[in-house]
Amino acid sequence: MRGATHAKWAACAAAVALAATACGGDGDSGGGDGDGTGVLSSSWGDPQNPLEPANTNEVQGGKVLDMVFRGLKRYNAKTGAAEDMLAEKIETTDSQNFTVTVKTGWKFSNGEDVTAESFVNAWNYGASLKNNQKNAYFFGYIDGYDQVHPEDGSDQKAETLSGLKVTGDNTFTVKLNQKFSTFPDTLGYSAYSPLPKAFFDDHAAWLSKPIGNGPYVVDTYTKGSEMKLRKWDDYPGEDKAENGGVDLKVYTDNNTAYTDLIAGNLDLVDDVPASQLGNAKADLDGRYINTPAGIIQTLAFPFYDKAWDKPGMEKVRTGLSRAINRDQITDTIFQKTRTPASDWTSPVLGEDGGFKEGLCGDACEYDPDEAKKLIEEGGGLPGGQVKISYNADTGSHKEWVDAVCNSINNALGNDKACVGNPVGTFADFRNQITQLKMNGPFRAGWQMDYPLIQNFLQPLYYTNASSNDGKWSSPEFDKLVNEANAESDRAKAVSLFQQAEEVLRDDMGAIPLWYQNGSAGYASRLSDVALNPFSLPVYNEIKVS
């Protein structure tokens, strides 16, 4: 896009770990005979934001939306491919103007029909500046976005997106402000979910008990304790719930959740702590899952701090990358459940989808001598020391941050060159990041919203993109991303995205650390447990005996 109209793609924060208080099972988590009546309990964390589809951009809230909503597309639980869900068809002749036909027969759980208007009203709400939705910029490619959500601080000039038009009960058109050939594939992301009239008629009531069109309904929610979701018996989709419901129990510590699982007080943990990875296979007797996921862990830099963005600092940033022994850390800390990263995407994309093993080249290869040389040539570490910030409450981050610092210290021959900087809670950590208060590298990462190489690059590194937490910027990178988005030939688009990735590499805009697997453990009374390519449990397929 041109000028200030570029999309600030919002995101699911990657590697977001569990949050809130420990609690075990209760009498309401009933058993069953695999007949769809049993209720399972699963570890969870309170959502950061209200559960509006356009306002949820983190993993815990995303788990709920994935159970309560269905959109035009849905990502295949095994392959990640974007497949039609409520979309009867999405047609275009020029990759800029699209006609969407919504399937008939779909309803919300309160009985309202899902129509074309359900989508258009929801997207207009999500895009509007006055509604302050975290995912507003997912609508940034739709014509008229600059009028409903000005980025220059001016007042909102329009109430609705000029690029959206309802043309029938089940049809609407979308006009983009530039060509975007893979736009339909993004429409499985939760921000594009439809909303019922009840959302607009009594917004407060809807927020207290969200109404969607997915296989589950929200029964009750007690913040800091649990959310109870129950099977919607009249759900019209083919992917009906195979269980009676899910009790999402809130934990502040995934070690406590794991302990509850082993003790029989919890049915499912979808984030096995690093300290237990070596024991999980034996503890769980075949009920342990470890599968590749669309997640990458990185270290971001505060480019708004000139100490990290002055001439020569690209050598320092690259030197730090070369000082990290990724193989040793993934072997010892993560028991080989992580894979050293050699690009900024994920292997789950496949080569056709944009993953290119080794794209980072020497810049991601461990070489202590070269690391020390580069850092010296770049003028040395700002202030003589690197402090890596991370949230200390969840996710086993202390272990790997300490290991990264040990690796850097050993490479530089200075045991004080790198130290960890723990921030008490994930919320505090994110607040410091969004308020631009970081003064050194900080834990970052990405869990894909949809399986496209664009989603690993544009949201994080495009100038002023909303998940560009370090504020890295490159006109050359932006230009290549824009060209890739406009390219209708997928192979050519992937090539352009990879060229943009090389620009990111040459400046070391962020250090790729490792690709993350999804890990989970579950109780013997569950069967058909699986994680999708986003590392989320496929709740609706789980059977309870």
N, C-alpha and C positions, 0 to 999 in steps of 0.2 A: 504494500500500500504506500501511498504518498503522504508526506508530511505528517501531520498529527493524527491522521485517521487510521494508523496502523492498529492491529488488534493487540490488546493486552490480554493474552490468554491466561485465564485463571487456572488453578490447578488443584489436583489432589496432592497434598504434601507427601512426599515419599518417605517410607520408613517411619511414618508416624507410629508411635508405640501406644500401648494401652494406657488408660488413665482412670483414675478415681478409686473407690474403696474395695477392699477384699470382702467377698461374701460367698458363701457356699450354696449348695442346693437347697431347695425347699419342697414342701409337699405338693406344690402346684405343678412342678415339672414332672408330669405324669408319664408312666410307661405306656407301651403299646405293643402290638404284635406286628409291626410293620404295616399296619392297616391305615396309616395316615392320621391316627389319633394321638400318638405319643408326642409329648413336648420335650424338647431338648434345651439344655442350658449351655451358654457359650460366653467366653470372656469378651469384654467390651470396654469402651471408654466413653464418657459423656461427650457428645458432639460439641465442637467449639461454637457453632452458630445454630440458630433455629433451622429446622429441617425443611426449609423452602428449597426446592431443587436448584434454584439459581443462587442460593446463599450458602450452600454446603460445598466446601472445597478441601475437606480432609477425610481421612480414611474412615474414622468411626461413624461419622454421619453418613458417609457414602454407603456403608454396610446396610443401614436402614433404608435409604432411598432405593437401593438395589432390590430390596424385598417388597417395598410398598409401591414402586412405580414401574411402569413399562413405557418405553418410548417408541419412536418410529423404527429405530434399529436396536438390535441387541447383539452383544459380542459373544460368539460361540464359547461355551465354557471350557472347551478343550483346545481350540485353535486360536481363539481371539478374533476370528473373522467377523466383520460386520454383516449381520444378516437381517432381513426384513422382519419386523415385529408388528407394529401397528401400521407400518407402511405397506399399502397395497402395491405402490410403485412410486418411484421418484425419477422424473424424466427431465432431460436437458438436451439442448442441441448445441450449446455454446459454453458450457461449464461456468456460466454466470447467472443464467435464468433457469430456475427449477420449478417444476409443477409436481406437487405432492398430493397423492391420493391416499386417504386414511381408510383403513379397513372398517367395515360396518360391523355392528354387533358388540363392540367394546363398551364397557361401562366403568364408571368409578364405583367404589365400594358403597357409596350412598345412593346408588341407583341412577345417577346422572349418566347420560350418553357421553362418550368421548367423541368429539367432532373436530373438524378443522379449526373451529373457533377455540377449542380447548388448548390447542397448540399455539395459535397466534396470540391469544390473550396472555398465555404464560410467557412467551418469548418477549412480548412487549413489556410485560411487568419486569422481567429479568433485566432487560436492557435499560430501563428508565433510571436516570440519575437520581431522582427523588426517592427511589426505593432502596438505594444503597446496597445492592446485591453483590456479594463477593465475586460471583461468576459473570458479572455483566459483560465482560469483554469477550466471552464466548460468542456474543452476538455482534462483535465488531466488524465482521465481514458483510453484514446485511446492510443494504442501502438505507441511508438515513440515520445510521447510528451516531454520526457526529452531531445530529440535531437533538436526539433524545438523551445523549450522554456526552456533552462537550468536554473535551480534555483540557481546554484552556482556562478553566475556572469560570467561564461565563454561564449564564442561566440556561436551563433547559429550554430549547426552542420548539420542541414538538413532543406530543404525548405518545405517539406510536411510530414505529419504524415504517418509513415509506416503502421499503422493500418487501413488506409482508401484505398480502391481500387475500382475504377469504373469498373464494369464487364459487363455493357451493357448500352443502352440509358437510361433505367429506373431502373437499379439495381446497388447497390454497397454493399460492405462488410465492416464491422467494427470489428476490433480485439481489445479487451480491454487488458490492462496489468494486470488485475485481474478479477475474477468473479464479476459481478454486476448484479444481477438478475432483478432488477427493472430499469435498464438503459433505456429501451424503454419508460417508463413512464416519464422520464425527458425530452423527446424530443419535448414537447410542449412549452418549454421555448424559449423565443425569440432569445437567442444566437444561437440556432440551425436552424434559418431561412435560406432559400436558398437565393442566390444572383444572379442577372443577369450578363451577360458579360459586360453590360454597367458600372457596378460598377468598374470593373477592367480596362476597356478601357479609361474611363475619370472619375477618382475618384473625382476630384474637382467638376465637374458638377453634379455627383450623390449626393454628400454631400449637394449641394445647393438645390437640389430637388430630394429627395430619390424616387427610383422606386422599388415597391414591387409587391406582388402577392395577396394582400388582397382586401377586398371589397371597400376600399377607396384609392384615390390617393392624394398626396400633391399638392395643387394648389399654394398657396403662404405662405411664412413665413416671418414675420417681428419680429426680436428678440426684446423682451421687450413689444410686443404689442399683436400679435396673429398669429396663424397658421390656414389657411383655408384648410380643407380637403373636397373633393367632392366624391360623389358616382361614382364608376367605373361601368359603364353600362354593360361592357362585362366581368365582373367578373365571372369565371366559377364555383365557389363554390355554395353550397346550402344555405349558410348563407349570402345571399345578403343583402345589406343595405336597410332598410325600409324607409329611409329618403334621402334627396338630398345631405346631407353633414353635417359637424360639423365645426363650428368656435370655436376654442380653444382660449379663451381670457385670457391674462396673468394678474394675480393679485399678489400683495405682501402681502395681508391681506385677510384672508378668511371672516372676518367680513364685509369688503367692498363688497366682492362677494355676501354674503348673503343679504346685503342691496340692491344691484343691482337686485337680484332675486325678492325680495319683491316689489321693485319699477317697475318691469316689463322690466328691461333693460338686463336681463340675463335669459336664459331658464333652466339652470341646474347648481347646485352646488353639488359637490360630497364630500365635507368635511364641514359639518355644524359645525360652531365654538361652543366650549363648552359653551360659554356665551349665546348662542341662543338655546341650546338643550331643555330648559324648555318651550320655546315659539314656537318651530318649528311646533308642531302638530296644534296649533291654527292658527298660521300665514299662514300655507300652506293648511289647510282644506283638509287633506287626501292625500296631495302630498308630504308626508315626508316618507322616507324609513330608517329603522334601522334594519340591518340584521347582523348576525354573519359573521365574516371574518377571514381569515387565518393570523391574525396579533397579535403579542404579544409585549407589551411594557416592557422594562427591564431597569435596571441600570447596566452598565458595570463598571469594575474597571481597572485602569492602572497597570497591573502586571509588566510592564517594570519599574515602580517606586518601588524600593525595600521597601519603606515605607508601600506599600500595599501588599507586597508579602513575608514578613518575617515570621518566625515561630510564630504561634498563631493568625495570622491575619484572618485565616478562622473563628475564633470565633467572631472577630470584624465584619466581613462581614455578618455572620449569625445574629449577634446581631442587625445590622442595618436593616436586613430584618424583624426581629421580632418586630422592633420598628415602622414599617409602618402599619397604620390602613387602609388596602386596602378596607374593606367594607365601611368605612365612606367616603373615598375619591371618590370611584366609585359612591356612592349614591349622595353626595353633589356636587362634581365638575362636574361629567359626567352624572348626572341624570339617573343613572342605565343603561347607554349605554355602559358601560364597565363591565367586570366580573372579580373579583379578581382571579389572577392566582394561580394555585396550582401545575403547572409543567412548563416546558419550551417549550411546543408545542402550540397547539390550539385545542379547541373542535371540529372545523370543520373536523378534521381528523377522528373523531369517535374512539371508543375503538379498532376496528379492524385495524385502520390505525396508531395507536400509541399513541393517547391521553390517559393519565391515570390520572384521577382526584385524587388529593391528593398525588401524587408522592412526592411532596416537603415536605409533612408531617409538623411537628411542625416548621420547619425552615421558613415556610411562614405564620405561625399563629401569630397574633398580641398578644404580651405578654410583656408589658412595663418592668415588674420586671425582667423577664428572659433576655430581651434585654440588660438592664443595666448591669446585672451580666456577660453576655457573653463578652460585650465590655470591661469591667474591667479586666476579666480573660485574654483577648487577648492582654492586654497592653494599652488599650485606643485608642482613635482616633488619627491618625497621625497628629502631630502638634496641637492637641486639638480641631480640628474643621473639619467638612466635608463640602466641597463645591461641590454642584451638578451642573455640567455644562449643558447647553442646548442652542439651538438656539432661539433667542428672536423674530425673525421676523414672525414666522408662527406657527400654530398648537396649540394655547392655552397652550403652555408648561409652561409658567410662573405660571399659576394658580395651576397646579397639582404639580409642583416642590415645590412651596411655601407650599402647603398642606402636601407634604411628609416631608419637613423640620420641619413644625410645629408639626407633629406627632412624629418625632425623638426627637425634643427638649422637648416635653412634657414627653416622655418616660424617657429621661435622666435627666429631671429636670434642664435643662440649655438652655436658650433661644438663646444662641449663638453657640450651638453645631453643628448646620447645617444651612447653608445659600445657596441660589441659586446663581449661577454664570452665568449670561446671556452673550451669545456671539451674536454679532449683527446680523449676517446673517447665513443662513444654509450653504452657501458656506464656510464662514470663520470657522464655527463650524466643518465642515467635514475636512477642511484643517488642523486644529489643531489636530484632531483625527488621521488622516493619517500620520501626522508628529510626532506623539507620544509625544504631548505636554500636555496631560491631567495630572493633579496632584491630581485628586480625582475622585469620581464616575461621570459618565456622561450619559446623556440620550441615550438610545440605543433601539433597537427593531428589529422586523423582519416582513416583509410581504412576505409570502411564494412565491417561484418561481414556485413550483409544489407541489401538495398535498401529500407529503411523509414525515414521521417522520425524515428521513435522512436529509431533507432540513432545518429542524429547529435546527439540532444539528451540522452536519459536517461543514457547511459554517461558523458558528459562533464560534465554540469551538475546532475544530480540530487544532492541532499544526500548526501554520503559515498559516492557511486558510485565504484567502484574506479578509474576513469579520470578522475575529477574531480581532476586533479593540483593545481589551484590552490585547491581547497576552497571554491569559491564556493557559496553556499547561499541559497535563497529559498523560503520556505513557499508562496508563491503559485505559483511555477514548479512545485514538487513536486505541488501540488494539481491543477494543470491537466494535468500528465503522467499522474497517476493516473486522472483523468477520461477522458483520451484513450484510455488503454489499455483501459478498461472499455467504451468505446463500440463497439458492433457495426457501426454505420454508418460506413464508411471515410471518407466525405467529412466527416462531423461530427468524426471522430477527428482527421483532418488539420487541421481548423480549430482544434481545441483545442490541438494541438501548436504551431500557428503563434501562438496567443495566448501560449503559454508562451515561445516564441521572442521575442516582443515584450517580455516581462518581462526576459529576458536582455539584450535590446538596450538597454532603458531604464537598466539598471545597468551596461552594458558589461562583463559578466562575463568576456568574452574578446573580443579584436579579430579579426574575420574579415579575412584578407588576400586570398587568391585561391583559386580552384578550380584543381586541378591536373589536367593531362592525363597519361595514361600515355604513355611514350615508349620505343621500342625500336629496335635496329638488328640486322640479322642477315646471315649469310654467304650467298653465292650458292647454296650447296649445299642450303639450306633452302627449303621452300615451305609454303604454308598457315599462315604465322605470323600470329598475332593476339593481341591483349590483350583480356581480358575487362573488364567494367565495374569490376572491383576493381584494374585495371592489372596483373594477373598474366598471364604467357604461358599460352595454352591449350596446354600441352605435348603432351597426348595427340593433338592434331590435326596437329602439325607432321610434315612428311615430309622425309626426308633422301635426297639423291641423290648 
